[in-house]
Amino acid sequence: MRKVLLIAGMFSFSFIHAQKKVAPNPVDNFKTEALSDIQSDYEKYKKIALTIWDYAEVGYKEVKSSALHQQTLKDAGFTVLAGVAGIPTAFVATYGSGKPVIGILAEFDALPGLSQTNSPEKQSAGKDAGHGCGHHLFGTASVAAGIEIKKLIEEKKFTGTVKVFGCPAEEGGSGKVYMVREGLFNDVDAAIIWHPCDTTAVKMTSALANKSAKFRFHGIAAHAASAPERGRSALDAVEAMDYMVNMMREHIPQESRVHYVITNGGKAPNVVPDFAEVYYYVRHPKKDEVVDIFDRVVKAAQGAALGTGTTMDYEVIGGTHDVLLNRTLGEVMQKNVERVGGVTYTAEEVEFAKKIQSSFNYKVPPITDAATVKPLKQIMESGGGSSDVGDVSYTVPTIELNVATWVPGTAGHSWQAVACGGTEIGTKGMIVAAKTMALTAIDLFNNPAVIEKAKQEFTISKGDYQYKALLGDRKPALNYRD
């Protein structure tokens, strides 16, 4: 009898233990609900993204794009504060109360000179700009993720505050820098961001710090044939500056990048130009090096003016920090993007992808790479581009995801990227991003220890550096695209 009772007791213990093991995980249930909700709204978010793709508004001119995102968030129950940080198209949409405060960042500016249809052959859409960096997808996915988190808070699944930040003019206008400078991120515990790409991976590579300016030279107009001695050419000054900066390249750190375009070189060959302008970017992995190199570029401009008998002034247009990476948040996001998975193509999309890849003049990766989620990398301190998210990352722990919204091998800022962004290939990637950001936010709302660990890592990485905007105290350059 005792043996029977012992066996029965063991069975009872095992049964109870098994019950505990299979008990439902509420956080997992929240995630399952979020995945289903976002997928069910696929067509809704696709329509929003393609509408903004068609608007193709450049930095600080994104009036219709910003308004559409704001209205979508208002309709979902957010309180929207528009025109923040002195920028008409910037906004902060808020829902909930208390801690934690999780920020989700949205962008929506297009690039000038990249008009393109959604054809796999180069074909202008007859516009002045195009979404060559996929920000129409970017902003829409962020709005979608924010709305899902709001729904879960409203249903009392968990508590806290979600904020969707409408961030204009990432492409050279440094929109987020003014928002950081305004203190809009001061109460945020963690920031989540994503970016269109040709692969899917949690971003563990930093960006280049960047400082940009327009240098303007003023001379004296004269007839270039009958009285050239009376003139002082502003274009000569621009060319002299460019020549000196190009010689300077040999004597700056090899990781540096300096690029320029002459935005105004005069109007007629037989008139000595009395005005000329050149637009410069200076980049380096370290913000301090950027400032030093930029100061040398300014001296070259001053020397060019002195040597050509002209005068010079310059306007700092933008300035962004490198990105302070956060491995803690990266590990959380990695698990979630692996759960969501990459982007799979239909047979027709494969044909589209092949035609896109045939336009490249370099070796291309397999099309199936779009379906692959890359493993989490070790932190790398240098990157190829620049982003004003760097300034956010020096204010609050920040994590970024890249998602394959473009055919593998596609470079950003290209007509091919614009074309992909106007198709289901882009929309599918956008939904992957929205789902991953929502799942990551759910983890942060439900695990305070992760936020605390991310903050500790942030404090160590930042060290004793006190944030200071590289663009100084200037007002937003609202007309920098004019």
JOTATA-V546637 format. One record per residue. RES is the residue in one small letter. PSI is psi in radians with two decimals (none if undefined). NEAR is the number of other ideal C-beta (glycine too) atoms within 10 Angstrom. D_FIRST is the distance of its C-alpha to the first C-alpha in Angstrom with 1 decimal. Layout:
RES & PSI & NEAR & D_FIRST
RES & PSI & NEAR & D_FIRST
//
This chain:
m & -0.76 & 5 & 0.0
r & -0.63 & 6 & 3.8
k & -0.69 & 7 & 5.3
v & -0.76 & 8 & 5.0
l & -0.69 & 9 & 6.2
l & -0.79 & 10 & 8.6
i & -0.75 & 10 & 9.9
a & -0.70 & 10 & 10.5
g & -0.73 & 10 & 12.2
m & -0.72 & 10 & 14.2
f & -0.76 & 10 & 15.2
s & -0.76 & 10 & 16.3
f & -0.77 & 10 & 18.3
s & -0.69 & 10 & 19.9
f & -0.79 & 10 & 20.9
i & -0.74 & 10 & 22.5
h & -0.73 & 9 & 24.1
a & -0.69 & 10 & 25.5
q & -0.72 & 9 & 26.8
k & -0.68 & 8 & 28.6
k & -0.60 & 7 & 30.1
v & 0.13 & 7 & 31.6
a & 2.38 & 8 & 32.8
p & 2.46 & 7 & 36.5
n & 1.99 & 10 & 39.1
p & -0.66 & 11 & 41.8
v & -0.70 & 16 & 44.5
d & -0.66 & 12 & 43.8
n & -0.69 & 11 & 44.1
f & -0.74 & 22 & 47.4
k & -0.72 & 22 & 48.6
t & -0.71 & 12 & 47.7
e & -0.74 & 17 & 49.6
a & -0.77 & 23 & 52.6
l & -0.75 & 19 & 52.8
s & -0.76 & 12 & 52.9
d & -0.86 & 17 & 55.4
i & -0.71 & 24 & 57.9
q & -0.67 & 11 & 57.7
s & -0.40 & 9 & 58.4
d & 0.34 & 16 & 61.5
y & -0.89 & 16 & 62.8
e & -0.62 & 9 & 66.0
k & -0.85 & 14 & 66.7
y & -0.55 & 21 & 66.7
k & -0.79 & 18 & 68.5
k & -0.75 & 12 & 71.3
i & -0.83 & 23 & 71.6
a & -0.77 & 30 & 71.7
l & -0.52 & 19 & 74.3
t & -0.78 & 14 & 76.4
i & -0.60 & 27 & 76.6
w & -0.68 & 25 & 77.2
d & -0.60 & 14 & 80.2
y & -0.80 & 21 & 81.4
a & 1.08 & 25 & 81.5
e & 2.33 & 24 & 82.7
v & 3.03 & 22 & 83.5
g & 2.31 & 30 & 82.5
y & 0.01 & 23 & 83.2
k & 0.25 & 22 & 84.6
e & 0.90 & 29 & 81.2
v & -0.90 & 13 & 82.1
k & -0.68 & 15 & 80.6
s & -0.84 & 30 & 77.6
s & -0.72 & 28 & 76.6
a & -0.67 & 15 & 77.3
l & -0.77 & 20 & 75.0
h & -0.75 & 26 & 72.1
q & -0.76 & 20 & 72.7
q & -0.68 & 12 & 72.8
t & -0.75 & 22 & 69.6
l & -0.71 & 24 & 67.9
k & -0.79 & 13 & 69.5
d & -0.49 & 9 & 68.4
a & -0.11 & 18 & 64.8
g & 0.14 & 13 & 65.0
f & 2.65 & 23 & 66.1
t & 2.16 & 10 & 68.8
v & 2.18 & 17 & 71.4
l & 1.96 & 15 & 74.0
a & 2.79 & 16 & 76.8
g & 0.57 & 11 & 79.7
v & 2.78 & 17 & 77.9
a & 0.49 & 21 & 79.4
g & 0.32 & 13 & 82.8
i & 2.01 & 25 & 81.8
p & -0.55 & 16 & 82.3
t & 0.05 & 27 & 79.7
a & 2.58 & 26 & 76.9
f & 2.84 & 25 & 74.2
v & 2.12 & 22 & 70.9
a & 2.25 & 27 & 68.4
t & 2.46 & 19 & 65.7
y & 2.46 & 22 & 62.6
g & -3.00 & 21 & 60.0
s & 2.71 & 10 & 60.1
g & -3.02 & 8 & 58.8
k & 2.71 & 14 & 57.2
p & 2.84 & 22 & 56.7
v & 2.02 & 22 & 60.0
i & 2.19 & 26 & 59.9
g & 2.40 & 26 & 63.2
i & 2.17 & 28 & 63.7
l & 2.40 & 28 & 67.2
a & 2.41 & 27 & 69.4
e & 2.82 & 31 & 72.7
f & 0.30 & 30 & 75.1
d & 2.59 & 31 & 78.5
a & 3.07 & 30 & 80.2
l & 2.39 & 23 & 82.6
p & 2.57 & 16 & 86.3
g & 0.26 & 12 & 87.9
l & 0.66 & 21 & 84.8
s & 2.29 & 19 & 85.4
q & 2.46 & 24 & 83.5
t & -3.12 & 17 & 82.2
n & 0.52 & 18 & 78.7
s & 2.59 & 15 & 80.4
p & 0.01 & 20 & 79.5
e & 2.63 & 12 & 83.2
k & 2.12 & 13 & 85.2
q & 1.95 & 13 & 86.5
s & 2.49 & 11 & 87.6
a & 0.06 & 19 & 86.4
g & 0.42 & 7 & 89.7
k & 3.01 & 18 & 88.2
d & -0.27 & 13 & 88.9
a & 3.00 & 22 & 85.4
g & 2.79 & 28 & 82.0
h & 1.25 & 30 & 78.4
g & -0.10 & 27 & 78.5
c & 0.13 & 26 & 75.6
g & 0.46 & 29 & 73.4
h & -0.27 & 30 & 73.4
h & -0.61 & 32 & 73.4
l & -0.73 & 35 & 69.9
f & -1.03 & 29 & 69.1
g & -0.69 & 29 & 69.8
t & -0.75 & 31 & 68.1
a & -0.69 & 33 & 64.8
s & -0.71 & 28 & 64.8
v & -0.75 & 27 & 65.5
a & -0.78 & 30 & 62.7
a & -0.74 & 29 & 60.2
g & -0.73 & 32 & 61.4
i & -0.67 & 27 & 61.1
e & -0.73 & 27 & 57.5
i & -0.70 & 30 & 56.6
k & -0.75 & 21 & 58.5
k & -0.75 & 17 & 56.5
l & -0.66 & 23 & 53.1
i & -0.76 & 19 & 54.4
e & -0.63 & 12 & 55.8
e & 0.06 & 10 & 52.4
k & 0.56 & 7 & 50.9
k & -0.57 & 18 & 48.7
f & 3.02 & 17 & 50.0
t & 2.85 & 13 & 53.0
g & -2.92 & 21 & 56.1
t & 2.34 & 21 & 59.5
v & 2.36 & 26 & 60.7
k & 2.26 & 23 & 64.3
v & 2.09 & 30 & 66.2
f & 2.06 & 26 & 69.3
g & 1.89 & 30 & 72.2
c & 1.79 & 33 & 74.0
p & 2.90 & 34 & 77.5
a & 0.82 & 29 & 79.7
e & -0.59 & 24 & 77.4
e & 1.30 & 24 & 79.9
g & -0.24 & 23 & 82.3
g & -0.18 & 26 & 82.4
s & 0.70 & 34 & 79.6
g & -0.74 & 29 & 78.4
k & -0.46 & 30 & 75.2
v & -0.76 & 24 & 77.2
y & -0.60 & 26 & 78.9
m & -0.68 & 28 & 75.6
v & -0.83 & 25 & 74.1
r & -0.54 & 21 & 77.3
e & -0.17 & 15 & 77.0
g & 0.30 & 10 & 73.6
l & -0.31 & 22 & 71.8
f & 0.08 & 24 & 68.8
n & -0.50 & 10 & 68.5
d & 0.11 & 12 & 65.5
v & 2.36 & 20 & 63.7
d & -0.55 & 20 & 60.5
a & 2.54 & 26 & 60.5
a & 2.40 & 25 & 62.8
i & 2.36 & 27 & 61.9
i & 2.80 & 26 & 64.6
w & 3.00 & 33 & 65.0
h & 2.41 & 24 & 67.9
p & 2.60 & 28 & 68.9
c & -3.03 & 22 & 69.1
d & 0.06 & 23 & 68.9
t & 2.90 & 19 & 65.5
t & 2.05 & 26 & 62.2
a & 2.56 & 21 & 61.1
v & 2.29 & 28 & 60.3
k & 2.00 & 24 & 63.6
m & 0.38 & 19 & 63.4
t & 2.24 & 18 & 67.2
s & 3.07 & 21 & 69.5
a & 2.88 & 25 & 72.8
l & 2.32 & 27 & 76.3
a & 2.66 & 24 & 77.9
n & 2.44 & 27 & 81.0
k & 2.30 & 26 & 84.2
s & 2.72 & 26 & 86.7
a & 2.70 & 22 & 90.2
k & 2.15 & 18 & 93.3
f & 2.19 & 26 & 96.5
r & 2.20 & 21 & 99.6
f & 2.45 & 30 & 103.1
h & 2.15 & 16 & 106.3
g & -2.61 & 23 & 109.7
i & 2.18 & 14 & 113.1
a & 2.58 & 17 & 113.9
a & 2.89 & 18 & 117.0
h & 2.17 & 12 & 118.5
a & -0.30 & 16 & 117.0
a & -0.84 & 9 & 120.2
s & -0.40 & 9 & 123.1
a & 0.87 & 10 & 121.9
p & -0.46 & 12 & 118.7
e & -0.33 & 8 & 120.0
r & -0.25 & 11 & 119.6
g & 2.83 & 19 & 115.9
r & 1.93 & 21 & 112.8
s & 2.06 & 25 & 110.0
a & -0.55 & 29 & 106.6
l & -0.66 & 22 & 105.3
d & -0.70 & 20 & 106.7
a & -0.75 & 29 & 104.7
v & -0.80 & 30 & 101.5
e & -0.62 & 18 & 102.3
a & -0.73 & 21 & 103.2
m & -0.83 & 28 & 99.9
d & -0.68 & 18 & 97.9
y & -0.76 & 12 & 99.8
m & -0.71 & 17 & 99.0
v & -0.68 & 21 & 95.3
n & -0.62 & 12 & 95.1
m & -0.54 & 10 & 96.7
m & -0.41 & 16 & 94.2
r & -0.57 & 12 & 91.2
e & -0.36 & 7 & 91.9
h & 0.48 & 7 & 91.5
i & 2.80 & 18 & 88.3
p & 2.45 & 11 & 84.7
q & -0.34 & 6 & 83.8
e & -0.10 & 13 & 80.7
s & 2.71 & 18 & 83.2
r & 2.28 & 18 & 84.2
v & 2.15 & 18 & 87.4
h & 2.71 & 10 & 88.5
y & 2.76 & 19 & 91.3
v & 2.47 & 9 & 93.1
i & 1.91 & 14 & 96.7
t & -0.32 & 14 & 96.2
n & 2.01 & 17 & 100.0
g & 0.35 & 14 & 102.7
g & 3.08 & 19 & 105.7
k & -0.49 & 10 & 107.1
a & 2.45 & 8 & 110.1
p & -0.48 & 9 & 111.3
n & 0.23 & 9 & 114.8
v & 2.15 & 15 & 113.6
v & 2.07 & 23 & 112.6
p & 2.23 & 27 & 109.2
d & -0.03 & 19 & 109.2
f & 2.41 & 17 & 105.4
a & 2.65 & 24 & 102.6
e & 2.47 & 18 & 98.9
v & 2.41 & 25 & 96.1
y & 2.10 & 18 & 92.4
y & 2.49 & 23 & 90.3
y & 2.38 & 21 & 86.6
v & 2.23 & 28 & 85.7
r & 2.64 & 25 & 82.1
h & 2.67 & 25 & 80.2
p & -0.43 & 19 & 76.5
k & 2.31 & 18 & 77.4
k & -0.65 & 21 & 78.9
d & -0.69 & 10 & 81.2
e & -0.67 & 18 & 82.7
v & -0.79 & 26 & 83.3
v & -0.76 & 15 & 85.3
d & -0.79 & 14 & 87.4
i & -0.71 & 22 & 88.2
f & -0.73 & 22 & 89.0
d & -0.59 & 11 & 91.5
r & -0.60 & 16 & 93.2
v & -0.69 & 23 & 93.5
v & -0.72 & 18 & 95.2
k & -0.63 & 12 & 97.7
a & -0.70 & 20 & 98.5
a & -0.72 & 26 & 99.2
q & -0.73 & 15 & 101.4
g & -0.67 & 15 & 103.3
a & -0.69 & 25 & 103.8
a & -0.74 & 23 & 105.4
l & -0.76 & 13 & 107.6
g & -0.37 & 13 & 108.8
t & 0.06 & 21 & 109.6
g & 0.51 & 13 & 111.2
t & 3.11 & 25 & 108.6
t & 2.77 & 15 & 106.2
m & 2.47 & 20 & 102.4
d & 2.78 & 11 & 99.6
y & 2.69 & 17 & 95.9
e & 2.08 & 14 & 93.0
v & 2.13 & 17 & 89.4
i & -0.77 & 20 & 87.5
g & 2.86 & 26 & 84.0
g & 2.15 & 27 & 81.8
t & 2.61 & 29 & 78.2
h & 2.85 & 30 & 75.8
d & 2.96 & 25 & 73.6
v & 2.24 & 26 & 70.0
l & 1.88 & 23 & 67.5
l & 2.68 & 26 & 64.4
n & 1.81 & 26 & 60.8
r & -0.62 & 19 & 58.1
t & -0.89 & 18 & 55.3
l & -0.59 & 26 & 56.3
g & -0.71 & 20 & 57.0
e & -0.62 & 15 & 53.5
v & -0.83 & 24 & 52.3
m & -0.61 & 25 & 54.9
q & -0.80 & 23 & 54.2
k & -0.65 & 14 & 50.6
n & -0.70 & 20 & 51.9
v & -0.54 & 26 & 54.8
e & -0.61 & 15 & 52.5
r & -0.73 & 14 & 50.3
v & -0.75 & 22 & 53.5
g & 3.01 & 14 & 55.1
g & -2.73 & 21 & 58.7
v & 2.13 & 26 & 61.4
t & 2.51 & 11 & 61.5
y & 2.55 & 19 & 64.7
t & 3.01 & 11 & 65.6
a & -0.69 & 6 & 67.9
e & -0.66 & 10 & 70.9
e & -0.57 & 19 & 69.9
v & -0.72 & 15 & 69.8
e & -0.73 & 12 & 73.4
f & -0.81 & 21 & 74.4
a & -0.72 & 24 & 72.9
k & -0.70 & 13 & 74.7
k & -0.70 & 15 & 78.0
i & -0.84 & 27 & 77.4
q & -0.49 & 20 & 76.6
s & -0.26 & 10 & 79.8
s & -0.11 & 17 & 81.8
f & 2.60 & 14 & 80.6
n & 0.53 & 4 & 82.7
y & 2.92 & 7 & 79.8
k & 2.36 & 7 & 76.7
v & 2.62 & 18 & 74.0
p & 2.93 & 14 & 70.2
p & 2.52 & 11 & 68.1
i & -0.54 & 18 & 67.8
t & -0.20 & 13 & 64.1
d & -0.44 & 18 & 64.0
a & -0.47 & 26 & 64.0
a & -0.08 & 15 & 60.4
t & 2.35 & 17 & 59.2
v & 2.10 & 21 & 57.9
k & 2.58 & 16 & 59.2
p & 2.78 & 9 & 56.9
l & 2.19 & 17 & 57.4
k & 2.90 & 15 & 60.4
q & 2.74 & 8 & 61.1
i & 2.28 & 14 & 63.5
m & 2.31 & 12 & 67.1
e & -0.16 & 14 & 69.9
s & 2.64 & 13 & 72.7
g & 3.09 & 17 & 73.0
g & -0.43 & 10 & 75.7
g & -3.01 & 14 & 76.2
s & 2.67 & 27 & 76.4
s & 2.50 & 26 & 74.7
d & -0.05 & 29 & 75.0
v & -0.35 & 24 & 71.2
g & -0.71 & 27 & 71.8
d & -0.62 & 30 & 73.1
v & -0.72 & 29 & 70.0
s & -0.32 & 29 & 67.9
y & 0.04 & 22 & 69.7
t & -0.59 & 22 & 68.8
v & 2.55 & 22 & 65.2
p & 2.26 & 28 & 62.4
t & 2.48 & 27 & 63.2
i & 2.50 & 27 & 61.7
e & 2.50 & 26 & 63.4
l & 2.40 & 25 & 62.4
n & 2.44 & 20 & 64.6
v & 2.49 & 34 & 64.0
a & 1.51 & 29 & 65.7
t & -0.14 & 33 & 68.0
w & 2.73 & 32 & 70.7
v & 2.38 & 31 & 70.9
p & 2.32 & 21 & 69.8
g & -0.22 & 20 & 72.9
t & 2.32 & 27 & 74.6
a & 2.54 & 12 & 76.2
g & 2.87 & 17 & 76.3
h & 0.68 & 14 & 79.6
s & 2.79 & 21 & 80.6
w & -0.51 & 23 & 81.6
q & -0.67 & 23 & 78.6
a & -0.70 & 27 & 76.3
v & -0.81 & 31 & 78.0
a & -0.83 & 29 & 77.7
c & -0.66 & 30 & 74.0
g & -0.27 & 32 & 73.4
g & 0.23 & 22 & 75.0
t & 3.10 & 22 & 72.5
e & -0.49 & 17 & 68.9
i & -0.80 & 25 & 68.3
g & -0.75 & 30 & 69.1
t & -0.74 & 24 & 67.1
k & -0.78 & 21 & 64.0
g & -0.69 & 28 & 64.2
m & -0.73 & 30 & 64.8
i & -0.64 & 26 & 61.6
v & -0.77 & 24 & 59.6
a & -0.79 & 30 & 61.1
a & -0.77 & 32 & 60.4
k & -0.80 & 27 & 56.8
t & -0.75 & 29 & 56.4
m & -0.71 & 32 & 58.1
a & -0.78 & 30 & 56.0
l & -0.68 & 26 & 52.7
t & -0.75 & 28 & 54.0
a & -0.68 & 27 & 55.1
i & -0.75 & 24 & 51.6
d & -0.73 & 18 & 50.1
l & -0.67 & 25 & 52.6
f & -0.51 & 26 & 52.1
n & 0.06 & 18 & 48.4
n & 1.44 & 14 & 48.3
p & -0.50 & 13 & 50.6
a & -0.58 & 7 & 49.7
v & -0.75 & 19 & 51.4
i & -0.74 & 22 & 54.6
e & -0.75 & 13 & 54.6
k & -0.70 & 18 & 54.2
a & -0.67 & 24 & 57.0
k & -0.67 & 16 & 59.2
q & -0.76 & 12 & 58.7
e & -0.74 & 18 & 59.7
f & -0.80 & 21 & 62.6
t & -0.75 & 10 & 63.9
i & -0.77 & 8 & 63.7
s & -0.68 & 16 & 65.5
k & -0.55 & 15 & 68.2
g & -2.48 & 7 & 68.9
d & 0.20 & 4 & 71.7
y & 2.26 & 12 & 73.6
q & 2.07 & 7 & 74.9
y & 2.37 & 11 & 75.2
k & 2.21 & 12 & 78.8
a & 2.29 & 17 & 79.9
l & -0.37 & 21 & 82.0
l & 0.12 & 24 & 84.3
g & -2.56 & 10 & 85.2
d & 0.28 & 6 & 85.9
r & 2.74 & 14 & 87.6
k & 2.83 & 10 & 86.8
p & 2.38 & 24 & 85.0
a & 1.25 & 24 & 87.3
l & -0.39 & 17 & 87.2
n & 0.47 & 9 & 90.0
y & -0.32 & 20 & 89.2
r & -0.04 & 21 & 89.1
d & none & 9 & 92.6
//
